[in-house]
Amino acid sequence: MLFSLLGYFLRYVDPMNLSTTHVTEFVLLGFPGSWKTQIFLFVLFLLFYVLTLLGNGAIICAVRCDSRLHTPMYFLLGNFAFLEIWYVSSTVPNMLANILSKTKAISFSGCFLQFYFFFSLGTTECLFLAVMAYDRYLAICRPLHYPVIMTRRLCCILVSSCWLIGFLGYPIPIFSISQLPFCGSNIIDHFLCDMDPLMALSCALAPITEFIFYAQSSFVLFFTISYILRSYILLLRAVFQVPSAAGRRKAFSTCGSHLVVVSLFYGTVMVMYVSPTYGISTLMQKILTLVYSVMTPLFNPLIYSLRNKDMKLALRKVLLGMRIVKNI
């Protein structure tokens, strides 16, 4: 029994590695290329970041300022835009600084702090998308009961639950990963601190911690996407029963934007964290991560505002009000 335990220990922990120097910082390689390429990427990502902040900020202002948008759907949309601002801010500012940095270093604590916020905000986004699907299901499938069920109080409870579950789910697993010995190479071939690159640098394997982390992430992904798909199957069934073509078009228009966001976000996330990534090149993994962490928050304001007449009117009202104040 003793020799079996010793063999297990030696298989998962290399004592020679544990005696080496402890890692105090990591090096994020980011995207490869010459200095001109790095400057181009810096300008491009900075433009994306500014447009994301402006677009989602405009949605928040429109929802707050226009009384016609004080409904559950737009209340959820405004909170979702607020979440997107934080989500993109968990990666892009550090990525921009990293592009211009000569050392491309990030501190040990800074790396795990980014890791925590990135996954917590990503989980919160999954839950938000499920709540928004529930809202659309009620609005179309149960329109008479919608005002009674989807009250302001319920909206606040759902939004608060999304934030709490997202941020309370990862402290223990991520803290456990941070306690592993990182005593070898400190180079991460990515533009952010992610699970697989960090585990690859650890001197000791942690199968239980890895299992808990991936089981938790997979549960959130499968639970939310299953609920969203179920909601839209029921929703589409109800839409096809609408007698008028105009009513069907309005229902499809209302839900189409949400489906685009869901497809874009879940499609890339599932490839990264559910399907095996050993056959995917490192560059492709970076591009996929870029899609759901940077491009999706950028596209959301365009998708929701350009396909929504009420939102476009509210944004014009906000912009007109800003011009009047500026002229005064």
KOLVEXVEX-337051 format. One line per 3 residues: number of its first residue (from 1); for each residue x, y, z of C-alpha. Coordinates in nm, 2 decimals. Example, Ala and Ser with C-alpha at 12.3 -4.5 7.8 and 13.67 -1.06 7.14 Angstrom:
! residues 2
1 = 1.23/-0.45/0.78 | 1.37/-0.11/0.71
//
This chain:
! residues 328
1 = 0.00/0.00/0.00 | 0.28/0.24/0.09 | 0.47/0.17/-0.23
4 = 0.14/0.22/-0.43 | 0.09/0.57/-0.27 | 0.46/0.65/-0.33
7 = 0.43/0.55/-0.69 | 0.12/0.77/-0.74 | 0.30/1.06/-0.58
10 = 0.60/1.02/-0.80 | 0.38/0.99/-1.11 | 0.20/1.32/-1.05
13 = 0.47/1.52/-0.88 | 0.83/1.55/-0.99 | 1.05/1.63/-0.69
16 = 1.33/1.77/-0.91 | 1.09/2.03/-1.04 | 0.97/2.13/-0.70
19 = 1.33/2.22/-0.60 | 1.38/2.47/-0.87 | 1.31/2.84/-0.86
22 = 0.94/2.94/-0.81 | 0.78/3.14/-1.09 | 0.69/3.50/-0.99
25 = 0.56/3.62/-1.33 | 0.45/3.49/-1.66 | 0.53/3.60/-2.01
28 = 0.24/3.63/-2.25 | 0.37/3.59/-2.61 | 0.04/3.72/-2.76
31 = 0.03/3.73/-3.14 | 0.35/3.67/-3.34 | 0.48/3.92/-3.59
34 = 0.72/4.21/-3.66 | 0.71/4.54/-3.48 | 0.49/4.69/-3.76
37 = 0.25/4.40/-3.72 | 0.24/4.46/-3.35 | 0.16/4.83/-3.40
40 = -0.12/4.74/-3.65 | -0.26/4.49/-3.40 | -0.24/4.75/-3.12
43 = -0.43/5.01/-3.33 | -0.69/4.75/-3.44 | -0.76/4.61/-3.09
46 = -0.77/4.96/-2.95 | -1.03/5.06/-3.21 | -1.23/4.75/-3.13
49 = -1.21/4.83/-2.75 | -1.32/5.19/-2.79 | -1.61/5.09/-3.02
52 = -1.72/4.82/-2.78 | -1.72/5.07/-2.49 | -1.90/5.33/-2.69
55 = -2.16/5.09/-2.84 | -2.24/4.92/-2.51 | -2.23/5.25/-2.32
58 = -2.48/5.39/-2.57 | -2.72/5.10/-2.51 | -2.70/5.16/-2.13
61 = -2.76/5.54/-2.18 | -3.05/5.47/-2.41 | -3.22/5.22/-2.17
64 = -3.18/5.46/-1.88 | -3.29/5.78/-2.05 | -3.58/5.66/-2.27
67 = -3.89/5.57/-2.06 | -4.02/5.36/-2.35 | -3.73/5.12/-2.29
70 = -3.81/5.07/-1.92 | -3.93/4.72/-1.99 | -3.79/4.38/-1.88
73 = -3.64/4.31/-2.22 | -3.44/4.63/-2.23 | -3.36/4.62/-1.86
76 = -3.19/4.28/-1.93 | -3.03/4.43/-2.24 | -2.89/4.72/-2.05
79 = -2.74/4.49/-1.79 | -2.60/4.27/-2.06 | -2.43/4.57/-2.22
82 = -2.28/4.66/-1.88 | -2.15/4.30/-1.85 | -2.00/4.32/-2.19
85 = -1.80/4.63/-2.10 | -1.65/4.44/-1.80 | -1.59/4.12/-2.00
88 = -1.39/4.29/-2.27 | -1.21/4.50/-2.01 | -1.08/4.18/-1.84
91 = -0.86/4.10/-2.14 | -0.81/4.39/-2.39 | -0.63/4.66/-2.17
94 = -0.37/4.41/-2.06 | -0.34/4.28/-2.42 | -0.28/4.63/-2.55
97 = -0.01/4.69/-2.28 | 0.14/4.36/-2.36 | 0.17/4.44/-2.73
100 = 0.38/4.75/-2.66 | 0.58/4.59/-2.38 | 0.93/4.46/-2.44
103 = 0.92/4.20/-2.17 | 0.55/4.10/-2.22 | 0.54/4.00/-1.85
106 = 0.24/3.98/-1.62 | 0.27/3.92/-1.25 | 0.17/3.59/-1.09
109 = -0.11/3.75/-0.90 | -0.22/3.96/-1.20 | -0.23/3.65/-1.42
112 = -0.46/3.46/-1.18 | -0.67/3.77/-1.12 | -0.73/3.80/-1.50
115 = -0.80/3.42/-1.51 | -1.06/3.46/-1.24 | -1.24/3.76/-1.39
118 = -1.23/3.62/-1.74 | -1.40/3.29/-1.64 | -1.64/3.45/-1.39
121 = -1.76/3.71/-1.64 | -1.78/3.45/-1.92 | -2.00/3.23/-1.69
124 = -2.22/3.53/-1.61 | -2.26/3.59/-1.98 | -2.38/3.24/-2.04
127 = -2.64/3.28/-1.76 | -2.75/3.62/-1.90 | -2.81/3.47/-2.24
130 = -3.02/3.20/-2.08 | -3.22/3.46/-1.89 | -3.28/3.66/-2.20
133 = -3.40/3.35/-2.38 | -3.65/3.29/-2.09 | -3.77/3.65/-2.13
136 = -3.83/3.61/-2.51 | -4.00/3.28/-2.45 | -4.25/3.44/-2.20
139 = -4.30/3.74/-2.42 | -4.40/3.53/-2.73 | -4.53/3.20/-2.59
142 = -4.72/3.35/-2.29 | -4.79/3.71/-2.38 | -5.09/3.75/-2.15
145 = -4.90/3.62/-1.85 | -4.58/3.81/-1.94 | -4.65/4.13/-1.74
148 = -4.75/3.93/-1.43 | -4.45/3.69/-1.44 | -4.17/3.91/-1.56
151 = -4.19/4.19/-1.30 | -3.92/4.43/-1.21 | -3.85/4.24/-0.89
154 = -3.80/3.91/-1.08 | -3.57/4.08/-1.33 | -3.36/4.21/-1.05
157 = -3.35/3.87/-0.89 | -3.24/3.70/-1.22 | -2.98/3.96/-1.29
160 = -2.84/3.94/-0.94 | -2.83/3.56/-0.95 | -2.63/3.57/-1.27
163 = -2.37/3.79/-1.12 | -2.35/3.60/-0.79 | -2.33/3.25/-0.95
166 = -2.08/3.37/-1.20 | -1.84/3.52/-0.94 | -1.89/3.26/-0.66
169 = -1.83/2.96/-0.87 | -1.46/2.99/-0.95 | -1.27/3.13/-0.64
172 = -1.19/2.79/-0.49 | -1.09/2.61/-0.81 | -0.87/2.90/-0.93
175 = -0.72/2.94/-0.59 | -0.63/2.57/-0.59 | -0.47/2.61/-0.93
178 = -0.27/2.91/-0.81 | -0.13/2.70/-0.52 | 0.03/2.45/-0.76
181 = 0.41/2.47/-0.81 | 0.50/2.67/-1.12 | 0.87/2.62/-1.12
184 = 0.97/2.56/-1.48 | 0.91/2.77/-1.78 | 0.69/3.08/-1.74
187 = 0.61/3.14/-2.10 | 0.24/3.13/-2.20 | 0.18/3.12/-2.58
190 = -0.14/3.31/-2.56 | -0.26/3.67/-2.51 | -0.44/3.59/-2.18
193 = -0.40/3.36/-1.88 | -0.62/3.06/-1.96 | -0.67/2.72/-1.80
196 = -0.47/2.49/-2.04 | -0.16/2.71/-2.07 | -0.14/2.75/-1.70
199 = -0.18/2.38/-1.62 | 0.08/2.30/-1.89 | 0.34/2.51/-1.69
202 = 0.27/2.35/-1.35 | 0.53/2.11/-1.22 | 0.26/1.89/-1.05
205 = -0.05/1.76/-1.21 | -0.38/1.81/-1.03 | -0.63/1.58/-1.18
208 = -0.90/1.64/-0.92 | -0.88/2.02/-0.96 | -0.88/2.00/-1.34
211 = -1.18/1.77/-1.33 | -1.37/2.00/-1.10 | -1.29/2.30/-1.31
214 = -1.38/2.15/-1.64 | -1.69/1.97/-1.50 | -1.81/2.30/-1.36
217 = -1.75/2.49/-1.69 | -1.90/2.22/-1.90 | -2.21/2.20/-1.68
220 = -2.27/2.58/-1.71 | -2.22/2.56/-2.09 | -2.44/2.26/-2.15
223 = -2.71/2.37/-1.90 | -2.74/2.72/-2.05 | -2.72/2.61/-2.42
226 = -2.97/2.33/-2.36 | -3.21/2.57/-2.19 | -3.17/2.83/-2.47
229 = -3.23/2.57/-2.74 | -3.54/2.44/-2.56 | -3.68/2.79/-2.52
232 = -3.63/2.86/-2.89 | -3.78/2.54/-3.00 | -4.09/2.62/-2.81
235 = -4.07/2.98/-2.93 | -4.05/2.88/-3.29 | -4.34/2.65/-3.26
238 = -4.55/2.93/-3.12 | -4.43/3.17/-3.40 | -4.54/2.93/-3.67
241 = -4.89/2.93/-3.52 | -4.92/3.31/-3.55 | -5.17/3.37/-3.83
244 = -5.04/3.69/-3.98 | -4.71/3.71/-4.17 | -4.64/4.05/-4.01
247 = -4.67/3.90/-3.66 | -4.43/3.62/-3.76 | -4.18/3.87/-3.90
250 = -4.19/4.08/-3.58 | -4.14/3.77/-3.36 | -3.85/3.65/-3.57
253 = -3.69/4.00/-3.57 | -3.72/4.01/-3.19 | -3.54/3.68/-3.14
256 = -3.31/3.68/-3.44 | -3.06/3.92/-3.28 | -3.04/3.70/-2.97
259 = -2.98/3.39/-3.17 | -2.70/3.55/-3.36 | -2.52/3.64/-3.03
262 = -2.58/3.30/-2.89 | -2.44/3.12/-3.20 | -2.14/3.34/-3.22
265 = -2.05/3.31/-2.85 | -2.13/2.95/-2.79 | -1.99/2.82/-3.12
268 = -1.64/2.95/-3.04 | -1.66/2.87/-2.66 | -1.77/2.51/-2.73
271 = -1.48/2.45/-2.97 | -1.23/2.59/-2.71 | -1.35/2.43/-2.38
274 = -1.57/2.13/-2.48 | -1.42/1.97/-2.79 | -1.06/1.84/-2.79
277 = -0.81/2.12/-2.87 | -0.50/1.91/-2.93 | -0.57/1.92/-3.31
280 = -0.61/2.29/-3.31 | -0.30/2.51/-3.37 | -0.20/2.76/-3.11
283 = -0.28/3.05/-3.34 | -0.63/2.92/-3.41 | -0.69/2.89/-3.04
286 = -0.59/3.25/-3.00 | -0.83/3.36/-3.28 | -1.12/3.16/-3.14
289 = -1.06/3.31/-2.80 | -1.05/3.65/-2.96 | -1.38/3.59/-3.13
292 = -1.58/3.52/-2.81 | -1.39/3.75/-2.58 | -1.34/4.06/-2.80
295 = -1.55/4.04/-3.12 | -1.88/3.93/-2.96 | -1.89/4.23/-2.72
298 = -1.82/4.45/-3.02 | -2.10/4.30/-3.24 | -2.36/4.29/-2.97
301 = -2.45/4.67/-2.98 | -2.46/4.65/-3.36 | -2.68/4.34/-3.36
304 = -2.93/4.47/-3.10 | -2.95/4.84/-3.21 | -2.95/4.80/-3.59
307 = -3.23/4.53/-3.58 | -3.44/4.71/-3.32 | -3.65/5.01/-3.41
310 = -3.72/5.12/-3.05 | -3.35/5.10/-2.97 | -3.26/5.31/-3.28
313 = -3.51/5.57/-3.18 | -3.38/5.58/-2.83 | -3.02/5.61/-2.95
316 = -3.11/5.90/-3.17 | -3.29/6.07/-2.88 | -2.97/6.03/-2.66
319 = -2.74/6.16/-2.94 | -2.98/6.45/-3.01 | -2.99/6.54/-2.64
322 = -2.61/6.53/-2.62 | -2.59/6.77/-2.92 | -2.83/7.01/-2.76
325 = -2.64/7.01/-2.43 | -2.31/7.06/-2.62 | -2.46/7.36/-2.81
328 = -2.58/7.52/-2.49
//
